[in-house]
Amino acid sequence: MVQSKNLVFCGTPQFAVPTLEKLAEAGFNLRLVLTQPDRPKGRGLGLVASPVKQVALRLGLPVYQPEKIKHNEELRFKLEQVAPAAIIVVGYGRIIPNWMLQLPKHGNINLHASLLPKFRGAAPIQWAIANGEALTGVTTMRIDEGLDTGDILLQQQLAILNEDTAETLSPRLAAIGAELMVETLRGLAEGTISPQQQKNNEATLAPILKKEDGRIDFSRSALEIYNRLRGFQPWPGAFTSFRGKALGITAAKPSEENVPQTQVLVKEGHLFVGCGDSTALELLELQPEGKKRIPARDFIHGYRPRNGERLGE
């Protein structure tokens, strides 16, 4: 029976939780859960367990939280004792060392939130939206020593909705990914999956996000800026400057208004800014430096922006 095979699960963020829950629900023999150590969080900087740890404890699963794994003899001993048929990796946040890759019969199986080889890297959900993709998905793959370069096992597509942000798309991908992982493990056990090599010439990258990625470049078209705003939620968001102070743009949409690039236009209680390619963006919600988010109408009333003033200067 497939479920009787020993498994080790490695994961940390909320994205990994549905897969852990689905494997437990399906009766797989989860012998050990690896997750990152508790981290300080909040104003009091109290230690907080990862979402995966919280769920693992609720499910009564043993948890191990090594700070490092590459030369960790204690971890190696634990895994050799478990003798897993597969190690499942979903957003663990650690590079899997070669000795760990070689340990299980079916290898280390990763759930990646893109249709590989597109968007290899740490932020595939964010960059798929930011790049204006209409379609994404999830991939189960066998980890090798490269960056998301291992053989593809199964894939499932998912449409990106026009209003999707990284925050709304991520849970849907996690849900279909959990189902796909169960299907993958059963297929591997039954010998019905034929791993496929990735087409490296079609690969694109989704590098880890930096604060500067959120800075709005008004030479981009309104649609490009809108897509990046949606993709870079909740961090680094989208920001610019106004009257020498930082200004976050937390909601916006492309507009048909004709506004010179970087200039603002106040019209009938609405706020617009000119972008590249003779396009414009309507600003719906803003966050002035040190303030809370406010609707555009409140920003207009409070700051009284003048037509022709510029953003980003």
N, C-alpha and C positions, 0 to 999 in steps of 0.2 A: 504494500500500500504506500502510495506516494507520501502521505502525511506522516508516516512513521519515520521518515528520514530526518536525521538531526540537522537543524539549521542554526546559524548564528545570524543575528540581525544587527547591522551597524547603521545608526541614524541619529539625527539630532533635532532638526527643526519640525515645525508643524506639518510641512509638506510630507514628511516621512510617516506621520502618524497613521493615515488611512491604510498604508501598506502593512504596517505592523498589526493593526487591528484586523485587517482582512485575513492575514496569514493565521492569526490566532483563531479567528472565527471559523476558518476552513479546516482547523484541526491539525495544522502543521506543528511539528515537534520543535518548538523554539527553545533551545537549550541555554542560550545566552544572548543578552542584548548589550551591545557596546554603544555608548553615547559619550559626548564630551562632558568634562567635569562641570559641576554647578558653577554658575558665573554670577558675580555681583550685578544687581539690577535695581533700578528705581532710586528714589531720593536717599533712602537709607542704605543703599548698596548692599542689601542683604543677599545671600546666596540663593539663587533660584535654579531649580532643576529644569533641564531641557524638556520640551514637550514630549519627546520620546521616552525619557525616563519616567515622567509622570504617568504616562499610559502603561508602560511596562510594569511599574509597581502596582498599578490598579489591576493589571491582568495576572499579577503574581509571578512575573518572570524575573529571573536573576539578572541583575544589572552590574556591569563593570564599567568604570569611567577612567581609563588611563589618560594621563596628560600627553604622553607620547606613545607611539606604537612601533616605530621602526626597529628599535633595538630593545624591545620590552620582553625580557625572558619570561616574566610572570604571565603576560598575555599569551605568549607562544605556548607555554605549558597548558594554560587553560583551554586554548583552542585545540591542541593536540589531544587533550583528554576528551573533549566533546566529539572530535573527529567528524566535523560537519560534512554533509553531502554537498552543501553550498553555503556560501556566505552572502547574505543579501545586504547591499549597500545603497542607502537612499539619503543623500544629503548629510553624510557623516561629517564632512569637513576636515578629513585627514587623507593624505596620500597613502594608499594601501601598499605596503612593502612587498617585495617580490616573494618572500617566504610565505606570506599570507595568501598571495595569488596562487601559489602552487599547492596549497594545503588541501582544498576540497576537490572531490571528484568532478563536480560540475562547475568549479571555479567560483570567482566572486562576481555576482550578478548585480548590476547597477540599474536603477530606474532613473533615466535621464529625461528631463522635461523639454525635449525637442524631438523633431524627426531627424535624427542623425543621418548624415554627417553635418547637417545645418546646426549652427549655434552650439558648437562645442565650447565648454567652459563653464564658469561659475554662475552666470546670470542669463540662462537661455530664455526664461519667460520674459524678463524685462526687455531684452534686446529684440525678441521676436515682435513685440508690440511696438517698440521704438522704431523698428525698421519698416513698420507698416505692413507686416505680414497679415494675410487673411486666414491662413491655415497654420496650425502647429500640431503638436501631439506629444506622445511619450514613446520612449524606446527602452526596451530591456536589452542590455548588452553585457557581454562578458568582458570584464575589466582586464586590460593589459597594462603595460608600463607607460603608455602614451597618455595624452590628454583626451579622454573620451574617444579613443581610436579603436577600441575593441570590436569584435564581431557582433553584429546585430542579431538578436534572437527574435523578438517580435516588436511590432509597432502598431500604434493606434492613433488615428488622426482626430483632431478637434478644431472646430472653427473658432476663430477669434472674432468676437462681436465688436461692432463699431464703437460701443461704449465701454468695452472691457478695459480694465487697468490690470497691472500685475497682481493686485490684491484680489480682484474678482476672478481672474483666470486661473490663478494658482490652485485654489481648492478643487476646481473642476478637473484640472490635469492630475492632481493627486488622487482623485477618486477613480478616474479611469486607469491610472497607473497601478493602483492597488489591485484592480481586477486583472490587469495585464500580467502582473507579477505572479499571481496564482496560476494563470493560464500558462505562463512560461515554465514554472516549476513542474507542473503536471506534464507539459510537453517534453521537457528534458528527461524526466523519469521514464516516460513512455517511448522516447526515441522518435518523436514526431516533429521535432524542430531541427531545421538545417541552418546552422549559423551562416550569416552572410557577411563577407568582408565589406567594409565601408569604402565608398568611392572617395578617396582622399582629394581628388581634384575638384570635388563639389563641396568641400568643407568650408564652413564659415565659422567665425569665432564670436563668442559671447563672453568677453573678459569681465572680471570682477569690476563692479561699479566704483567710480571715484566721485568725490564731491563735485568736482569740476564738470562731470558729465551732465549735471543738472543746470548748468549755466546756459541761459537761452541765447542762442545765436540768431539774431533777427535777420541775418542774410538767408537763413533757411526759409522755406515756404511755410505758410500757416499750417498746412497739413503735417509737414515734418515735425514742427514744433509741438503740435497737438499730440502726435503719436509718441514723441519722447516724453511729454508730460504724463501721458497714460502709462507708459512703460516704466517710468522711474518713480513709481509709487511703492511703498511710502518714502523711500530714500533713493537717490538724493533729491527727488522732487524736481521742480522747475523754478528757477529764480533768476532775477535780474536786479537792477537797481533803479531807484527813483529819487531824485533830489539828493543824491549822494548817500543814500541808505539802501540796505538790502530790501528787496521786495519779492516775496514768494508768489507765484501764480499757481493756485491750487485747483482751479477749474477754469476751462476755456473751451472755445469751439471755433472752427474756421468760419469766416464771415465773407459776405460779398461786398462789404464796404471798400471803398477806394481810399487808402490812407498811406502817406509816404512812409517808407521804411523807418522803423524805430519810433515814429511819432505817435502820440496818442490823439484820439478823437472822442470827445464826449458828444453823444447825439441821443436826444430823447430819453435820457436816463440810462443809456447804455455806454459801455466803455470799450474802445477798440484800440488796437495797435497795429501799425504797418509792419509787414514781414517781407521776405524775399519773393521774387517772381511776381511782384505787384499783387500780393495777397494780403489778407488781414485776418487778425484773430480777435474775436470778442472775448474779453476778460470777464469771467463770471464770478470768480471768488479770488480774493487776494489776501496775503498775509504780510502787512508791513513789519519791518524789523522790530522785534521785541513785543509784538502784539499778537492777538488772536486772529484767526481767519475771519474775514468779513465779506459780505456780498458786495458786488461792484457798486451798487447804488449807495451803500454806506461809505465806501471808499471815496466816491464822487462827492458826497456831502461833507465828509470829514476833511479831505485833502484838497478838494477843489482843483483837480488837475486842469490845466489850460490846454486847449487845442494847440498842437504843435510842440508841446513839451516832449522830451525824449526819454525813453527807457534805455537802461544799459550804459548811462553816462554818469 
